[in-house]
Amino acid sequence: MFRINQQITKAILLFIVVFVLDQFIKSIFVNGFELQGSCISLVLAYNTGVAFSMFEFLGEYLKYIQIALLIAITIYFIKHKDLRVKFIYPLSLILAAGSSNILDRFIHIGVVDYVYWHCGFDFAIFNLADVVIDIAIVWILWISYKDSKRVNSQ
């Protein structure tokens, strides 16, 4: 019981740190910060879609669809205690970063993006929350891979 409470406390703190840090960094760009580089520029862009501006046509509905997805993920993990315990930290990262990006959709015209890779080819503009979501997904895949290797070796 104590271990679970400790995990939940750490997961909540992780959520808060990621959410607040992401919003803080975004506020710097919303307030005018810009830095042009030869390969990477730090410039403000509002993404009204998702990755690579996909689903931009959904407009205002997109934020509600994303809220529904985060709620569905949360409910799924609440109902599956074994998964919740195993993936609590990456889940916390996904919920924090996803919530931060959704908040942007309510207070700005879209998600605040600012890292623009343009060295050799143009890449999508992204933000810290996007990177955190990617890290969390890799973390979940890594845990799953390690578990499957352990089960297969028994």
Helices and strands as residue ranges (DSSP letters): H 2-30, E 40-47, G 51-53, G 56-58, H 61-79, H 81-86, H 88-107, E 111-117, E 125-126, H 128-152
